[in-house]
Amino acid sequence: MKSLSQSCMRSFELDLSNPVHAALCLAMTPGLGPRTFRLLVESLGSPQQVLEAAPSVLREIPGIGQKLSHAVATSRSPHRVQEELQRCHDHEIGLLTLPEPDYPSRLREIYDAPGVLYNRGNLLPQDDLAIAIVGTRHATRYGIRQAERLAGGLAMAGFTIVSGLARGIDAAAHRGALAAGGRTLAVLGSGLLNIYPPEHGELSLEIANRGAVLSEYPTQQSPKSGAFPQRNRIVTGLSLGVIVVEAAERSGALISARLAAEQNREVFAVPGQIDNRVTGGCHQLIRDGATLVRSVHDVMEQLGPLACPATDKNDNKILHPAELQLNEQETVVLQAVESAPTSLDAILAATGLPVQRILATLSALEIRHLIRRVSGTEYCRG
């Protein structure tokens, strides 16, 4: 996806004919939230047309009163938008705007998607196959271990891991994905130039190099308590589903689970000790119908067709995101496995690799759902 530094390298001065600049100007209008941003753009066609509209035209839109129409009409050349563009340019922060085609397609589906998403790193098409992992900041060693294990396994299977960069479970999920060589996205409740918690500054850089760090807030926005529940809708909105690992009965992670259900996403929960306070929320979710998660296979089985490769208009298979992350040995072994049952001997003959390395590689490909075991020594394409 293109970034501000790419699209505006020649000039970062405010230019309202530029759709990204116009969207930023509109999004930074005082009192204008994401739902109103979307309402205005869908009513008038584009951020530029909203900014060019007379206050009398704006007031004709349901829900737009005199105060807001005046705020929009007077926001067409604010100095603070110019300064924000300068900061984005200087720090190589991209802007993804709701009307533009490079905006995350899954996030676009939710009714309160942010009009502008600040981005450090790169979003890729394969990030549409994403799972959120969230949980308590006061995680136990068990919770940290489970978050890292699930994130690593899902990353190896081709999923992008989404979380909120918070202490505890969030950080463990990001680190688990990175350790497995996978992709991960972090959604902040503060600006990208004000990382919170501050000790995760280095982790945020690692994530930006292997995924993206995202925020709907201006670059210098300080963390505020109300911003964290608000950012959770983006975490779940980017994902096919959310896994809750350790959450008390009043945990913010349960807000993510509720948002996921409202967004028609899958909800998963990891069980824990019944007498442990930080697992009460997970057990409540399971009791209320969330899928109990013991392993990566539980997640992939529940997602079913959502986690399968798509086909194009000619019914040709599109490359599965998991195949994009294969190393050389995995690629060689995968190419030796046919759609029809293929014996281990045939794979040995085709690859020339030692049998132990082939067996280990076959197991990794099976976890990714790229192949499946037909019998004890036969495999076929998944």
Backbone hydrogen bonds, N-H to C=O, Kabsch-Sander energy under -0.5 kcal/mol:
donor,donor_aa,acceptor,acceptor_aa,energy
6,Q,3,S,-0.7
7,S,3,S,-2.7
8,C,4,L,-2.4
9,M,6,Q,-0.7
18,N,15,D,-2.2
22,A,18,N,-2.6
23,A,19,P,-2.1
24,L,20,V,-2.3
25,C,21,H,-2.5
26,L,22,A,-2.3
27,A,23,A,-2.8
28,M,24,L,-1.9
29,T,26,L,-1.5
32,L,29,T,-2.0
33,G,31,G,-0.7
37,F,33,G,-2.5
38,R,34,P,-2.2
39,L,35,R,-2.3
40,L,36,T,-2.7
41,V,37,F,-2.4
42,E,38,R,-2.7
43,S,39,L,-1.7
44,L,40,L,-2.3
45,G,41,V,-2.6
50,V,46,S,-1.9
51,L,47,P,-2.4
52,E,48,Q,-1.7
53,A,49,Q,-0.8
53,A,50,V,-0.7
57,V,54,A,-0.9
58,L,54,A,-2.1
59,R,55,P,-2.2
60,E,57,V,-0.9
61,I,58,L,-1.6
64,I,61,I,-2.1
65,G,63,G,-0.8
69,S,65,G,-2.2
70,H,66,Q,-2.1
71,A,67,K,-1.9
72,V,68,L,-2.4
73,A,69,S,-2.1
74,T,70,H,-1.5
75,S,72,V,-1.5
82,Q,78,P,-1.3
83,E,79,H,-2.1
84,E,80,R,-1.9
85,L,81,V,-2.3
86,Q,82,Q,-1.9
87,R,83,E,-2.2
88,C,84,E,-2.5
89,H,85,L,-2.5
90,D,86,Q,-2.7
91,H,87,R,-2.0
92,E,89,H,-0.9
93,I,88,C,-2.5
94,G,92,E,-0.5
94,G,119,N,-3.4
96,L,117,L,-2.7
97,T,95,L,-0.6
98,L,115,G,-2.5
100,E,97,T,-1.7
103,Y,100,E,-1.5
108,R,104,P,-1.9
109,E,105,S,-0.6
109,E,106,R,-0.9
110,I,107,L,-1.4
113,A,110,I,-1.2
117,L,96,L,-2.7
118,Y,116,V,-0.5
118,Y,215,S,-3.3
119,N,94,G,-2.6
120,R,213,V,-2.5
121,G,119,N,-0.5
122,N,211,G,-2.9
127,D,124,L,-2.1
128,D,125,P,-1.8
129,L,126,Q,-1.7
130,A,128,D,-1.3
131,I,160,T,-2.6
132,A,241,G,-2.7
133,I,162,V,-2.3
134,V,243,I,-2.5
136,T,245,V,-0.6
136,T,246,E,-2.9
139,A,137,R,-0.7
144,I,140,T,-2.5
145,R,141,R,-2.4
146,Q,142,Y,-2.4
147,A,143,G,-2.6
148,E,144,I,-2.4
149,R,145,R,-2.4
150,L,146,Q,-2.8
151,A,147,A,-2.4
152,G,148,E,-2.5
153,G,149,R,-2.4
154,L,150,L,-2.6
155,A,151,A,-2.4
156,M,152,G,-2.2
157,A,153,G,-1.2
158,G,155,A,-1.4
159,F,154,L,-2.7
160,T,129,L,-2.5
161,I,183,R,-2.2
162,V,131,I,-2.5
162,V,160,T,-0.5
163,S,185,L,-2.1
169,I,136,T,-2.2
170,D,167,R,-0.7
171,A,166,A,-1.3
172,A,168,G,-2.0
173,A,169,I,-2.4
174,H,170,D,-2.2
175,R,171,A,-2.6
176,G,172,A,-2.5
177,A,173,A,-2.0
178,L,174,H,-2.3
179,A,175,R,-2.7
180,A,176,G,-1.3
181,G,178,L,-1.7
182,G,177,A,-2.8
184,T,210,R,-1.0
185,L,161,I,-2.6
186,A,212,A,-2.2
187,V,163,S,-2.3
188,L,186,A,-0.5
188,L,214,L,-2.9
191,G,221,Q,-2.6
193,L,219,T,-2.5
194,N,191,G,-1.9
200,H,197,P,-2.2
201,G,198,P,-1.5
204,S,200,H,-2.3
205,L,201,G,-1.4
206,E,202,E,-1.9
207,I,203,L,-2.4
208,A,204,S,-2.2
209,N,205,L,-1.6
210,R,206,E,-0.9
210,R,207,I,-0.8
211,G,208,A,-0.5
212,A,184,T,-1.3
213,V,120,R,-2.5
214,L,186,A,-3.4
215,S,118,Y,-1.7
221,Q,218,P,-2.1
224,K,189,G,-0.8
227,A,224,K,-1.7
228,F,224,K,-0.7
228,F,225,S,-0.8
230,Q,226,G,-1.0
231,R,227,A,-2.2
232,N,228,F,-1.1
233,R,229,P,-0.5
233,R,230,Q,-0.9
234,I,231,R,-1.3
235,V,231,R,-1.7
236,T,232,N,-2.4
237,G,233,R,-1.8
238,L,234,I,-1.8
239,S,236,T,-1.4
240,L,130,A,-3.2
241,G,130,A,-0.5
242,V,266,E,-2.4
243,I,132,A,-3.2
244,V,242,V,-0.5
244,V,268,F,-2.2
245,V,134,V,-2.9
245,V,243,I,-0.6
246,E,244,V,-0.6
246,E,270,V,-0.5
247,A,278,V,-1.2
251,S,248,A,-1.9
254,L,251,S,-1.1
255,I,252,G,-0.9
256,S,252,G,-1.2
257,A,253,A,-1.7
258,R,254,L,-2.3
259,L,255,I,-2.7
260,A,256,S,-2.7
261,A,257,A,-2.1
262,E,258,R,-2.3
263,Q,259,L,-2.1
264,N,261,A,-1.4
265,R,260,A,-3.4
266,E,240,L,-2.0
268,F,242,V,-2.9
269,A,291,T,-2.4
270,V,244,V,-2.3
276,N,273,Q,-1.5
277,R,275,D,-0.6
279,T,276,N,-1.7
280,G,277,R,-1.1
281,G,247,A,-2.7
282,C,247,A,-0.9
283,H,279,T,-2.1
284,Q,280,G,-1.9
285,L,281,G,-2.1
286,I,282,C,-2.4
287,R,283,H,-2.4
288,D,284,Q,-1.7
289,G,286,I,-1.3
290,A,285,L,-2.8
291,T,267,V,-2.4
293,V,269,A,-2.4
294,R,292,L,-0.5
298,D,295,S,-0.7
299,V,295,S,-1.0
300,M,296,V,-2.3
301,E,297,H,-2.5
302,Q,298,D,-1.7
303,L,299,V,-2.2
304,G,300,M,-1.8
306,L,303,L,-2.2
307,A,304,G,-1.8
308,C,305,P,-1.3
312,D,316,N,-2.2
315,D,312,D,-2.3
318,I,310,A,-2.6
323,E,320,H,-1.5
324,L,320,H,-0.7
324,L,321,P,-0.9
325,Q,322,A,-1.3
326,L,323,E,-1.0
331,T,327,N,-2.3
332,V,328,E,-2.2
333,V,329,Q,-2.3
334,L,330,E,-2.6
335,Q,331,T,-2.3
336,A,332,V,-0.9
336,A,333,V,-0.7
337,V,333,V,-0.6
337,V,334,L,-1.2
338,E,336,A,-0.5
342,T,379,Y,-3.6
344,L,377,T,-2.0
347,I,343,S,-1.9
348,L,344,L,-2.5
349,A,345,D,-2.4
350,A,346,A,-2.2
351,T,347,I,-2.1
352,G,348,L,-2.6
358,I,354,P,-2.0
359,L,355,V,-2.6
360,A,356,Q,-2.1
361,T,357,R,-2.2
362,L,358,I,-2.9
363,S,359,L,-1.9
364,A,360,A,-1.8
365,L,361,T,-2.4
366,E,362,L,-2.1
367,I,363,S,-2.0
368,R,364,A,-1.5
369,H,366,E,-1.4
370,L,365,L,-2.3
371,I,365,L,-0.9
372,R,380,C,-2.5
374,V,378,E,-2.6
375,S,378,E,-1.4
379,Y,342,T,-2.7
380,C,372,R,-2.1
381,R,338,E,-1.7
382,G,370,L,-3.4
